[in-house]
Amino acid sequence: MAKIIQLQRQDATGSANVTPVIVEDNWTVLRATEEQPLTEERISAAVQGQDAVLFPLSVWKANEALLAGRDAARTGMWLAPEDEPGDAAAYFDRVSLVAVDFPVFRDGRGFSTAYLLRTRYKWEGQLRAIGDVLRDQLNFMKRCGFDAFAVRADKSIDDAIKGFTEFTVTYQASVDEPLPLFRRARTEGGAVQPKATA
């Protein structure tokens, strides 16, 4: 069975302190390949099956009635880079997981998609990065709101998890830290000294 990295809270208070752990992945990503196109038969079989399946947003939009009765605990959706995050919000009550696809390492649209899903559209469930997910991206993905990461199959997940420890201080505001460093310095360490005037 495949494995993913998942962020787990260190306590029940909802603090920002999270620990990345490697866990079993029981989800199947339904996607078209050259050898196996995404046919109506494949979609119907996935809907009727008992497996936990991530359906593409395009399938959700074209097959709402077919997906309507599926158990949300084993139903998810994934967004391609060209998908509009706002379109996914209509299905939030029918899924337990949302994933964002990174088809190639250099395509950064998924970072913006994750940020919008968390901030503008208020997705609070698991948000997973799938596709070409590499160690170098993990900390930045976490900052944008991802809390689960399906590292590319040909890369070591044990090595990738180390990507979360490479940065100890962040300057910019983001999903995981809404205040930039200079604002945190004022609130955590007391008043910032005013500039001297001549």
Backbone as JSON Lines, residues from 0, in Angstrom:
{"i":0,"aa":"M","n":[0.84,-1.18,0.0],"ca":[0.0,0.0,0.0],"c":[0.88,1.24,0.0]}
{"i":1,"aa":"A","n":[0.45,2.26,-0.69],"ca":[1.2,3.51,-0.77],"c":[1.18,4.24,0.57]}
{"i":2,"aa":"K","n":[2.11,5.15,0.73],"ca":[2.19,5.95,1.95],"c":[2.2,7.43,1.59]}
{"i":3,"aa":"I","n":[1.73,8.24,2.52],"ca":[1.75,9.69,2.37],"c":[2.33,10.3,3.64]}
{"i":4,"aa":"I","n":[2.65,11.57,3.57],"ca":[3.02,12.33,4.76],"c":[1.8,13.12,5.17]}
{"i":5,"aa":"Q","n":[1.47,13.05,6.44],"ca":[0.31,13.77,6.95],"c":[0.74,14.59,8.16]}
{"i":6,"aa":"L","n":[0.25,15.8,8.27],"ca":[0.55,16.64,9.43],"c":[-0.45,16.33,10.52]}
{"i":7,"aa":"Q","n":[0.06,16.06,11.72],"ca":[-0.8,15.77,12.86],"c":[-0.55,16.78,13.95]}
{"i":8,"aa":"R","n":[-1.63,17.28,14.53],"ca":[-1.53,18.25,15.63],"c":[-0.89,17.58,16.84]}
{"i":9,"aa":"Q","n":[-0.04,18.34,17.54],"ca":[0.64,17.8,18.71],"c":[-0.26,17.79,19.93]}
{"i":10,"aa":"D","n":[-1.31,18.6,19.92],"ca":[-2.24,18.61,21.05],"c":[-3.64,18.91,20.54]}
{"i":11,"aa":"A","n":[-4.59,18.84,21.41],"ca":[-6.0,19.02,21.02],"c":[-6.46,20.47,21.09]}
{"i":12,"aa":"T","n":[-5.56,21.39,21.37],"ca":[-5.96,22.79,21.53],"c":[-6.1,23.53,20.21]}
{"i":13,"aa":"G","n":[-5.72,22.87,19.1],"ca":[-5.81,23.55,17.81],"c":[-4.61,24.43,17.55]}
{"i":14,"aa":"S","n":[-3.51,24.22,18.27],"ca":[-2.33,25.04,18.08],"c":[-1.74,24.8,16.7]}
{"i":15,"aa":"A","n":[-0.86,25.7,16.29],"ca":[-0.23,25.6,14.98],"c":[0.88,24.57,14.96]}
{"i":16,"aa":"N","n":[1.25,24.0,16.1],"ca":[2.32,23.02,16.17],"c":[1.84,21.69,15.58]}
{"i":17,"aa":"V","n":[2.49,21.27,14.51],"ca":[2.13,20.02,13.85],"c":[3.39,19.19,13.64]}
{"i":18,"aa":"T","n":[3.18,17.9,13.58],"ca":[4.28,16.97,13.34],"c":[3.98,16.19,12.07]}
{"i":19,"aa":"P","n":[4.92,16.17,11.12],"ca":[4.7,15.35,9.93],"c":[4.99,13.88,10.25]}
{"i":20,"aa":"V","n":[4.07,13.0,9.86],"ca":[4.24,11.57,10.05],"c":[3.9,10.84,8.75]}
{"i":21,"aa":"I","n":[4.5,9.69,8.58],"ca":[4.22,8.86,7.41],"c":[3.11,7.89,7.78]}
{"i":22,"aa":"V","n":[2.05,7.89,6.96],"ca":[0.89,7.02,7.22],"c":[0.5,6.28,5.94]}
{"i":23,"aa":"E","n":[-0.26,5.22,6.12],"ca":[-0.78,4.45,4.98],"c":[-1.79,5.3,4.21]}
{"i":24,"aa":"D","n":[-1.79,5.16,2.91],"ca":[-2.73,5.88,2.05],"c":[-3.73,4.89,1.46]}
{"i":25,"aa":"N","n":[-4.98,5.0,1.86],"ca":[-5.99,4.08,1.34],"c":[-6.86,4.71,0.25]}
{"i":26,"aa":"W","n":[-6.43,5.85,-0.3],"ca":[-7.2,6.54,-1.34],"c":[-6.65,6.2,-2.72]}
{"i":27,"aa":"T","n":[-7.56,6.09,-3.68],"ca":[-7.22,5.89,-5.08],"c":[-7.54,7.17,-5.83]}
{"i":28,"aa":"V","n":[-6.59,7.63,-6.64],"ca":[-6.82,8.82,-7.46],"c":[-7.31,8.35,-8.82]}
{"i":29,"aa":"L","n":[-8.53,8.73,-9.16],"ca":[-9.11,8.37,-10.45],"c":[-8.65,9.4,-11.47]}
{"i":30,"aa":"R","n":[-7.86,8.94,-12.44],"ca":[-7.39,9.85,-13.48],"c":[-7.19,9.12,-14.79]}
{"i":31,"aa":"A","n":[-7.24,9.86,-15.86],"ca":[-7.04,9.29,-17.19],"c":[-5.54,9.13,-17.43]}
{"i":32,"aa":"T","n":[-5.2,8.06,-18.14],"ca":[-3.84,7.85,-18.62],"c":[-3.93,7.51,-20.1]}
{"i":33,"aa":"E","n":[-2.78,7.46,-20.77],"ca":[-2.8,7.1,-22.19],"c":[-3.32,5.69,-22.38]}
{"i":34,"aa":"E","n":[-2.94,4.79,-21.44],"ca":[-3.36,3.4,-21.55],"c":[-4.81,3.2,-21.1]}
{"i":35,"aa":"Q","n":[-5.28,4.05,-20.21],"ca":[-6.6,3.86,-19.63],"c":[-7.34,5.21,-19.54]}
{"i":36,"aa":"P","n":[-8.08,5.55,-20.59],"ca":[-8.83,6.81,-20.55],"c":[-9.93,6.77,-19.49]}
{"i":37,"aa":"L","n":[-10.39,7.92,-19.1],"ca":[-11.44,8.03,-18.07],"c":[-12.8,7.88,-18.75]}
{"i":38,"aa":"T","n":[-13.27,6.66,-18.84],"ca":[-14.54,6.36,-19.51],"c":[-15.68,6.37,-18.51]}
{"i":39,"aa":"E","n":[-16.9,6.38,-19.04],"ca":[-18.09,6.31,-18.19],"c":[-18.1,5.01,-17.37]}
{"i":40,"aa":"E","n":[-17.6,3.94,-17.97],"ca":[-17.55,2.65,-17.27],"c":[-16.62,2.72,-16.06]}
{"i":41,"aa":"R","n":[-15.44,3.33,-16.24],"ca":[-14.49,3.46,-15.13],"c":[-15.06,4.34,-14.02]}
{"i":42,"aa":"I","n":[-15.71,5.44,-14.42],"ca":[-16.3,6.34,-13.43],"c":[-17.4,5.62,-12.66]}
{"i":43,"aa":"S","n":[-18.28,4.94,-13.37],"ca":[-19.39,4.23,-12.74],"c":[-18.88,3.14,-11.8]}
{"i":44,"aa":"A","n":[-17.85,2.41,-12.2],"ca":[-17.28,1.36,-11.34],"c":[-16.69,1.96,-10.08]}
{"i":45,"aa":"A","n":[-16.02,3.1,-10.2],"ca":[-15.43,3.76,-9.03],"c":[-16.51,4.27,-8.08]}
{"i":46,"aa":"V","n":[-17.58,4.8,-8.63],"ca":[-18.69,5.3,-7.81],"c":[-19.34,4.16,-7.06]}
{"i":47,"aa":"Q","n":[-19.56,3.04,-7.71],"ca":[-20.25,1.92,-7.1],"c":[-19.37,1.09,-6.18]}
{"i":48,"aa":"G","n":[-18.05,1.19,-6.32],"ca":[-17.13,0.43,-5.49],"c":[-17.09,0.93,-4.05]}
{"i":49,"aa":"Q","n":[-16.42,0.17,-3.21],"ca":[-16.31,0.51,-1.79],"c":[-15.01,1.21,-1.44]}
{"i":50,"aa":"D","n":[-14.11,1.39,-2.42],"ca":[-12.83,2.04,-2.16],"c":[-12.99,3.53,-1.92]}
{"i":51,"aa":"A","n":[-12.03,4.1,-1.2],"ca":[-11.96,5.55,-1.05],"c":[-11.35,6.11,-2.33]}
{"i":52,"aa":"V","n":[-12.1,6.98,-3.0],"ca":[-11.7,7.46,-4.33],"c":[-11.7,8.98,-4.38]}
{"i":53,"aa":"L","n":[-10.63,9.52,-4.99],"ca":[-10.57,10.95,-5.32],"c":[-10.98,11.1,-6.78]}
{"i":54,"aa":"F","n":[-12.12,11.74,-7.0],"ca":[-12.63,11.97,-8.35],"c":[-12.18,13.34,-8.83]}
{"i":55,"aa":"P","n":[-11.85,13.48,-10.11],"ca":[-11.51,14.81,-10.64],"c":[-12.71,15.76,-10.53]}
{"i":56,"aa":"L","n":[-12.45,17.04,-10.33],"ca":[-13.53,18.02,-10.27],"c":[-14.37,17.97,-11.55]}
{"i":57,"aa":"S","n":[-13.73,17.75,-12.68],"ca":[-14.48,17.67,-13.94],"c":[-15.5,16.53,-13.91]}
{"i":58,"aa":"V","n":[-15.18,15.43,-13.25],"ca":[-16.13,14.31,-13.12],"c":[-17.26,14.71,-12.19]}
{"i":59,"aa":"W","n":[-16.95,15.43,-11.12],"ca":[-18.01,15.91,-10.22],"c":[-19.0,16.79,-10.98]}
{"i":60,"aa":"K","n":[-18.48,17.7,-11.78],"ca":[-19.36,18.63,-12.49],"c":[-20.24,17.91,-13.52]}
{"i":61,"aa":"A","n":[-19.71,16.86,-14.14],"ca":[-20.45,16.16,-15.19],"c":[-21.32,15.02,-14.66]}
{"i":62,"aa":"N","n":[-21.1,14.59,-13.4],"ca":[-21.8,13.41,-12.88],"c":[-22.36,13.64,-11.48]}
{"i":63,"aa":"E","n":[-22.9,14.81,-11.23],"ca":[-23.41,15.13,-9.88],"c":[-24.42,14.11,-9.4]}
{"i":64,"aa":"A","n":[-25.36,13.75,-10.23],"ca":[-26.41,12.81,-9.82],"c":[-25.83,11.44,-9.49]}
{"i":65,"aa":"L","n":[-24.86,10.98,-10.26],"ca":[-24.24,9.68,-10.04],"c":[-23.49,9.65,-8.71]}
{"i":66,"aa":"L","n":[-22.83,10.75,-8.36],"ca":[-22.04,10.83,-7.13],"c":[-22.86,11.2,-5.91]}
{"i":67,"aa":"A","n":[-24.11,11.6,-6.09],"ca":[-24.93,12.15,-5.01],"c":[-25.07,11.22,-3.81]}
{"i":68,"aa":"G","n":[-25.24,9.94,-4.02],"ca":[-25.49,9.03,-2.91],"c":[-24.25,8.4,-2.3]}
{"i":69,"aa":"R","n":[-23.07,8.74,-2.81],"ca":[-21.85,8.1,-2.32],"c":[-21.48,8.62,-0.94]}
{"i":70,"aa":"D","n":[-21.01,7.71,-0.08],"ca":[-20.61,8.05,1.28],"c":[-19.46,9.05,1.27]}
{"i":71,"aa":"A","n":[-19.64,10.19,1.93],"ca":[-18.62,11.25,1.93],"c":[-17.32,10.8,2.58]}
{"i":72,"aa":"A","n":[-17.36,9.87,3.51],"ca":[-16.15,9.42,4.21],"c":[-15.17,8.72,3.27]}
{"i":73,"aa":"R","n":[-15.66,8.21,2.17],"ca":[-14.77,7.54,1.22],"c":[-14.81,8.2,-0.16]}
{"i":74,"aa":"T","n":[-15.2,9.47,-0.16],"ca":[-15.3,10.22,-1.41],"c":[-14.53,11.52,-1.3]}
{"i":75,"aa":"G","n":[-13.74,11.79,-2.31],"ca":[-12.97,13.04,-2.35],"c":[-12.94,13.58,-3.76]}
{"i":76,"aa":"M","n":[-12.3,14.72,-3.9],"ca":[-12.14,15.32,-5.22],"c":[-10.74,15.85,-5.35]}
{"i":77,"aa":"W","n":[-10.27,15.91,-6.59],"ca":[-8.99,16.55,-6.85],"c":[-9.14,17.58,-7.95]}
{"i":78,"aa":"L","n":[-8.36,18.64,-7.82],"ca":[-8.41,19.76,-8.76],"c":[-7.16,19.77,-9.62]}
{"i":79,"aa":"A","n":[-7.35,19.96,-10.9],"ca":[-6.26,20.14,-11.84],"c":[-5.85,21.61,-11.79]}
{"i":80,"aa":"P","n":[-4.66,21.96,-12.3],"ca":[-4.22,23.35,-12.24],"c":[-5.17,24.34,-12.89]}
{"i":81,"aa":"E","n":[-5.89,23.91,-13.93],"ca":[-6.8,24.83,-14.62],"c":[-8.17,24.93,-13.97]}
{"i":82,"aa":"D","n":[-8.44,24.12,-12.95],"ca":[-9.74,24.16,-12.28],"c":[-9.87,25.39,-11.39]}
{"i":83,"aa":"E","n":[-11.07,25.91,-11.3],"ca":[-11.37,27.07,-10.46],"c":[-11.7,26.57,-9.05]}
{"i":84,"aa":"P","n":[-10.95,27.01,-8.02],"ca":[-11.22,26.54,-6.66],"c":[-12.65,26.8,-6.2]}
{"i":85,"aa":"G","n":[-13.24,27.88,-6.64],"ca":[-14.61,28.2,-6.25],"c":[-15.62,27.17,-6.71]}
{"i":86,"aa":"D","n":[-15.33,26.5,-7.83],"ca":[-16.23,25.45,-8.31],"c":[-16.25,24.26,-7.37]}
{"i":87,"aa":"A","n":[-15.15,24.01,-6.68],"ca":[-15.06,22.88,-5.76],"c":[-15.9,23.1,-4.5]}
{"i":88,"aa":"A","n":[-16.05,24.35,-4.1],"ca":[-16.76,24.66,-2.85],"c":[-18.19,24.13,-2.84]}
{"i":89,"aa":"A","n":[-18.81,24.01,-3.98],"ca":[-20.19,23.51,-4.05],"c":[-20.3,22.05,-3.58]}
{"i":90,"aa":"Y","n":[-19.18,21.33,-3.56],"ca":[-19.2,19.9,-3.21],"c":[-18.57,19.6,-1.85]}
{"i":91,"aa":"F","n":[-18.18,20.61,-1.11],"ca":[-17.48,20.39,0.16],"c":[-18.26,19.51,1.13]}
{"i":92,"aa":"D","n":[-19.57,19.64,1.15],"ca":[-20.36,18.84,2.1],"c":[-20.5,17.38,1.68]}
{"i":93,"aa":"R","n":[-20.0,17.03,0.49],"ca":[-20.13,15.67,-0.02],"c":[-18.79,14.93,-0.11]}
{"i":94,"aa":"V","n":[-17.72,15.56,0.4],"ca":[-16.39,14.93,0.35],"c":[-15.7,15.07,1.7]}
{"i":95,"aa":"S","n":[-14.74,14.18,1.95],"ca":[-13.96,14.27,3.18],"c":[-12.51,14.67,2.9]}
{"i":96,"aa":"L","n":[-12.14,14.74,1.63],"ca":[-10.77,15.08,1.26],"c":[-10.77,15.84,-0.05]}
{"i":97,"aa":"V","n":[-9.95,16.88,-0.12],"ca":[-9.74,17.61,-1.36],"c":[-8.25,17.54,-1.66]}
{"i":98,"aa":"A","n":[-7.91,17.25,-2.9],"ca":[-6.51,17.19,-3.33],"c":[-6.29,18.17,-4.46]}
{"i":99,"aa":"V","n":[-5.05,18.62,-4.57],"ca":[-4.66,19.53,-5.64],"c":[-3.51,18.87,-6.39]}
{"i":100,"aa":"D","n":[-3.65,18.78,-7.71],"ca":[-2.66,18.09,-8.54],"c":[-1.55,19.04,-8.98]}
{"i":101,"aa":"F","n":[-0.31,18.55,-8.86],"ca":[0.86,19.24,-9.39],"c":[1.39,18.35,-10.52]}
{"i":102,"aa":"P","n":[0.98,18.6,-11.78],"ca":[1.38,17.72,-12.88],"c":[2.88,17.73,-13.15]}
{"i":103,"aa":"V","n":[3.53,18.85,-12.91],"ca":[4.99,18.96,-13.05],"c":[5.51,19.87,-11.93]}
{"i":104,"aa":"F","n":[6.74,19.65,-11.57],"ca":[7.37,20.37,-10.46],"c":[7.29,21.89,-10.64]}
{"i":105,"aa":"R","n":[7.47,22.36,-11.85],"ca":[7.56,23.81,-12.09],"c":[6.2,24.52,-12.17]}
{"i":106,"aa":"D","n":[5.1,23.77,-12.06],"ca":[3.76,24.36,-12.13],"c":[3.31,24.72,-10.72]}
{"i":107,"aa":"G","n":[3.33,26.01,-10.4],"ca":[3.03,26.46,-9.05],"c":[1.6,26.89,-8.81]}
{"i":108,"aa":"R","n":[0.71,26.67,-9.76],"ca":[-0.68,27.1,-9.58],"c":[-1.35,26.42,-8.4]}
{"i":109,"aa":"G","n":[-0.92,25.22,-8.05],"ca":[-1.51,24.49,-6.93],"c":[-1.33,25.19,-5.59]}
{"i":110,"aa":"F","n":[-0.25,25.97,-5.45],"ca":[-0.03,26.73,-4.21],"c":[-1.14,27.76,-4.03]}
{"i":111,"aa":"S","n":[-1.46,28.47,-5.09],"ca":[-2.53,29.47,-5.03],"c":[-3.89,28.81,-4.82]}
{"i":112,"aa":"T","n":[-4.1,27.68,-5.46],"ca":[-5.36,26.95,-5.29],"c":[-5.55,26.55,-3.84]}
{"i":113,"aa":"A","n":[-4.5,26.0,-3.22],"ca":[-4.59,25.59,-1.81],"c":[-4.87,26.79,-0.91]}
{"i":114,"aa":"Y","n":[-4.18,27.88,-1.14],"ca":[-4.38,29.08,-0.33],"c":[-5.83,29.55,-0.43]}
{"i":115,"aa":"L","n":[-6.37,29.58,-1.64],"ca":[-7.75,30.01,-1.83],"c":[-8.75,29.04,-1.19]}
{"i":116,"aa":"L","n":[-8.5,27.74,-1.32],"ca":[-9.4,26.77,-0.71],"c":[-9.47,26.96,0.8]}
{"i":117,"aa":"R","n":[-8.34,27.26,1.43],"ca":[-8.3,27.43,2.89],"c":[-8.84,28.8,3.33]}
{"i":118,"aa":"T","n":[-8.49,29.85,2.63],"ca":[-8.84,31.19,3.11],"c":[-10.17,31.69,2.57]}
{"i":119,"aa":"R","n":[-10.34,31.71,1.27],"ca":[-11.56,32.26,0.68],"c":[-12.74,31.29,0.77]}
{"i":120,"aa":"Y","n":[-12.48,30.0,0.52],"ca":[-13.58,29.03,0.46],"c":[-13.73,28.21,1.73]}
{"i":121,"aa":"K","n":[-12.85,28.44,2.7],"ca":[-12.98,27.88,4.07],"c":[-13.0,26.36,4.13]}
{"i":122,"aa":"W","n":[-12.25,25.67,3.26],"ca":[-12.15,24.22,3.37],"c":[-11.36,23.88,4.63]}
{"i":123,"aa":"E","n":[-11.96,23.07,5.51],"ca":[-11.33,22.72,6.78],"c":[-10.92,21.26,6.87]}
{"i":124,"aa":"G","n":[-11.28,20.46,5.88],"ca":[-10.9,19.05,5.88],"c":[-9.48,18.87,5.38]}
{"i":125,"aa":"Q","n":[-9.12,17.61,5.15],"ca":[-7.77,17.33,4.67],"c":[-7.57,17.91,3.28]}
{"i":126,"aa":"L","n":[-6.44,18.56,3.08],"ca":[-6.05,19.12,1.79],"c":[-4.73,18.48,1.4]}
{"i":127,"aa":"R","n":[-4.76,17.69,0.34],"ca":[-3.62,16.86,-0.03],"c":[-2.98,17.35,-1.33]}
{"i":128,"aa":"A","n":[-1.66,17.34,-1.38],"ca":[-0.91,17.61,-2.61],"c":[-0.63,16.27,-3.29]}
{"i":129,"aa":"I","n":[-0.97,16.17,-4.58],"ca":[-0.74,14.95,-5.34],"c":[0.01,15.29,-6.63]}
{"i":130,"aa":"G","n":[0.57,14.29,-7.26],"ca":[1.27,14.5,-8.54],"c":[2.77,14.57,-8.33]}
{"i":131,"aa":"D","n":[3.4,15.56,-8.93],"ca":[4.85,15.71,-8.88],"c":[5.24,16.47,-7.61]}
{"i":132,"aa":"V","n":[5.06,15.82,-6.47],"ca":[5.3,16.42,-5.15],"c":[6.68,15.98,-4.67]}
{"i":133,"aa":"L","n":[7.56,16.97,-4.43],"ca":[8.94,16.69,-4.07],"c":[9.31,17.35,-2.74]}
{"i":134,"aa":"R","n":[10.4,16.87,-2.15],"ca":[10.87,17.37,-0.85],"c":[11.0,18.89,-0.81]}
{"i":135,"aa":"D","n":[11.55,19.47,-1.86],"ca":[11.8,20.92,-1.88],"c":[10.53,21.75,-1.73]}
{"i":136,"aa":"Q","n":[9.39,21.19,-2.06],"ca":[8.14,21.93,-2.04],"c":[7.36,21.79,-0.73]}
{"i":137,"aa":"L","n":[7.65,20.78,0.06],"ca":[6.77,20.4,1.17],"c":[6.53,21.53,2.17]}
{"i":138,"aa":"N","n":[7.57,22.2,2.61],"ca":[7.39,23.26,3.59],"c":[6.54,24.4,3.02]}
{"i":139,"aa":"F","n":[6.75,24.73,1.76],"ca":[5.96,25.8,1.13],"c":[4.5,25.36,0.95]}
{"i":140,"aa":"M","n":[4.3,24.09,0.63],"ca":[2.93,23.57,0.52],"c":[2.22,23.65,1.87]}
{"i":141,"aa":"K","n":[2.91,23.29,2.91],"ca":[2.34,23.38,4.27],"c":[1.94,24.82,4.57]}
{"i":142,"aa":"R","n":[2.76,25.77,4.21],"ca":[2.47,27.17,4.48],"c":[1.22,27.65,3.74]}
{"i":143,"aa":"C","n":[0.93,27.04,2.6],"ca":[-0.24,27.42,1.8],"c":[-1.52,26.71,2.25]}
{"i":144,"aa":"G","n":[-1.4,25.75,3.17],"ca":[-2.6,25.11,3.69],"c":[-2.68,23.61,3.51]}
{"i":145,"aa":"F","n":[-1.74,23.0,2.79],"ca":[-1.76,21.55,2.64],"c":[-1.45,20.9,3.98]}
{"i":146,"aa":"D","n":[-2.1,19.77,4.27],"ca":[-1.78,19.02,5.48],"c":[-1.56,17.54,5.19]}
{"i":147,"aa":"A","n":[-1.49,17.17,3.9],"ca":[-1.15,15.8,3.5],"c":[-0.44,15.88,2.15]}
{"i":148,"aa":"F","n":[0.52,14.96,1.95],"ca":[1.41,15.07,0.8],"c":[1.7,13.68,0.24]}
{"i":149,"aa":"A","n":[1.29,13.44,-1.0],"ca":[1.58,12.18,-1.68],"c":[2.85,12.41,-2.5]}
{"i":150,"aa":"V","n":[3.98,12.08,-1.91],"ca":[5.27,12.3,-2.55],"c":[5.37,11.42,-3.8]}
{"i":151,"aa":"R","n":[5.99,11.96,-4.84],"ca":[6.13,11.24,-6.1],"c":[6.7,9.84,-5.85]}
{"i":152,"aa":"A","n":[6.14,8.85,-6.52],"ca":[6.43,7.44,-6.24],"c":[7.91,7.08,-6.37]}
{"i":153,"aa":"D","n":[8.66,7.75,-7.24],"ca":[10.06,7.38,-7.42],"c":[10.99,8.09,-6.43]}
{"i":154,"aa":"K","n":[10.43,8.82,-5.48],"ca":[11.23,9.52,-4.47],"c":[11.03,8.87,-3.11]}
{"i":155,"aa":"S","n":[12.04,9.0,-2.26],"ca":[11.97,8.41,-0.92],"c":[11.12,9.27,0.0]}
{"i":156,"aa":"I","n":[10.07,8.69,0.53],"ca":[9.21,9.44,1.46],"c":[9.95,9.7,2.77]}
{"i":157,"aa":"D","n":[10.86,8.78,3.14],"ca":[11.65,8.97,4.36],"c":[12.6,10.15,4.23]}
{"i":158,"aa":"D","n":[13.12,10.38,3.04],"ca":[13.96,11.55,2.81],"c":[13.09,12.81,2.7]}
{"i":159,"aa":"A","n":[11.96,12.7,2.03],"ca":[11.1,13.87,1.8],"c":[10.6,14.49,3.1]}
{"i":160,"aa":"I","n":[10.32,13.67,4.09],"ca":[9.77,14.2,5.35],"c":[10.75,15.16,6.03]}
{"i":161,"aa":"K","n":[12.03,15.03,5.72],"ca":[13.04,15.94,6.28],"c":[12.88,17.37,5.75]}
{"i":162,"aa":"G","n":[12.13,17.53,4.65],"ca":[11.92,18.85,4.08],"c":[11.17,19.8,5.0]}
{"i":163,"aa":"F","n":[10.5,19.28,6.01],"ca":[9.76,20.13,6.94],"c":[10.66,20.78,7.99]}
{"i":164,"aa":"T","n":[11.88,20.31,8.12],"ca":[12.77,20.83,9.17],"c":[13.82,21.79,8.62]}
{"i":165,"aa":"E","n":[13.78,22.09,7.34],"ca":[14.82,22.91,6.73],"c":[14.69,24.4,7.02]}
{"i":166,"aa":"F","n":[13.51,24.86,7.38],"ca":[13.3,26.26,7.71],"c":[12.71,26.36,9.11]}
{"i":167,"aa":"T","n":[13.28,27.21,9.93],"ca":[12.78,27.36,11.3],"c":[12.03,28.66,11.5]}
{"i":168,"aa":"V","n":[12.26,29.65,10.66],"ca":[11.6,30.95,10.78],"c":[11.03,31.32,9.41]}
{"i":169,"aa":"T","n":[9.81,31.84,9.42],"ca":[9.2,32.32,8.18],"c":[8.99,33.82,8.28]}
{"i":170,"aa":"Y","n":[9.18,34.5,7.19],"ca":[9.02,35.95,7.17],"c":[7.62,36.38,6.76]}
{"i":171,"aa":"Q","n":[7.08,35.73,5.72],"ca":[5.82,36.15,5.14],"c":[4.63,35.57,5.91]}
{"i":172,"aa":"A","n":[3.51,36.25,5.77],"ca":[2.24,35.72,6.29],"c":[1.72,34.66,5.33]}
{"i":173,"aa":"S","n":[1.02,33.68,5.86],"ca":[0.41,32.66,5.03],"c":[-0.67,31.96,5.84]}
{"i":174,"aa":"V","n":[-1.19,30.84,5.33],"ca":[-2.25,30.12,6.02],"c":[-1.78,29.65,7.39]}
{"i":175,"aa":"D","n":[-0.56,29.13,7.47],"ca":[-0.08,28.58,8.73],"c":[0.4,29.63,9.73]}
{"i":176,"aa":"E","n":[0.65,30.83,9.27],"ca":[1.07,31.93,10.15],"c":[0.55,33.24,9.55]}
{"i":177,"aa":"P","n":[-0.6,33.73,10.04],"ca":[-1.22,34.89,9.41],"c":[-0.48,36.22,9.61]}
{"i":178,"aa":"L","n":[0.46,36.27,10.55],"ca":[1.21,37.5,10.77],"c":[2.61,37.4,10.19]}
{"i":179,"aa":"P","n":[3.07,38.43,9.48],"ca":[4.46,38.42,9.02],"c":[5.4,38.57,10.21]}
{"i":180,"aa":"L","n":[6.66,38.27,10.01],"ca":[7.63,38.25,11.09],"c":[7.69,39.58,11.84]}
{"i":181,"aa":"F","n":[7.67,40.7,11.13],"ca":[7.79,41.98,11.82],"c":[6.61,42.25,12.75]}
{"i":182,"aa":"R","n":[5.43,41.76,12.4],"ca":[4.27,41.92,13.28],"c":[4.36,40.96,14.47]}
{"i":183,"aa":"R","n":[4.86,39.76,14.25],"ca":[5.05,38.81,15.35],"c":[6.08,39.35,16.33]}
{"i":184,"aa":"A","n":[7.12,39.99,15.83],"ca":[8.16,40.54,16.71],"c":[7.57,41.6,17.63]}
{"i":185,"aa":"R","n":[6.63,42.39,17.12],"ca":[6.0,43.42,17.95],"c":[5.1,42.82,19.02]}
{"i":186,"aa":"T","n":[4.38,41.76,18.69],"ca":[3.44,41.19,19.65],"c":[4.1,40.2,20.6]}
{"i":187,"aa":"E","n":[5.13,39.48,20.14],"ca":[5.76,38.47,20.99],"c":[6.9,39.02,21.83]}
{"i":188,"aa":"G","n":[7.66,39.93,21.27],"ca":[8.86,40.39,21.96],"c":[8.77,41.81,22.49]}
{"i":189,"aa":"G","n":[7.59,42.36,22.53],"ca":[7.44,43.72,23.01],"c":[7.47,44.71,21.87]}
{"i":190,"aa":"A","n":[7.55,45.97,22.23],"ca":[7.51,47.04,21.24],"c":[8.79,47.12,20.45]}
{"i":191,"aa":"V","n":[8.65,47.4,19.15],"ca":[9.79,47.62,18.29],"c":[10.28,49.04,18.54]}
{"i":192,"aa":"Q","n":[11.58,49.2,18.63],"ca":[12.16,50.51,18.9],"c":[11.9,51.46,17.72]}
{"i":193,"aa":"P","n":[11.42,52.68,17.99],"ca":[11.21,53.62,16.89],"c":[12.52,54.07,16.3]}
{"i":194,"aa":"K","n":[12.48,54.49,15.03],"ca":[13.69,55.0,14.37],"c":[14.11,56.29,15.04]}
{"i":195,"aa":"A","n":[15.41,56.45,15.13],"ca":[15.95,57.7,15.71],"c":[15.75,58.83,14.71]}
{"i":196,"aa":"T","n":[15.38,60.01,15.24],"ca":[15.21,61.17,14.35],"c":[16.33,62.14,14.59]}
{"i":197,"aa":"A","n":[16.66,62.84,13.57],"ca":[17.78,63.77,13.67],"c":[17.39,65.09,14.25]}
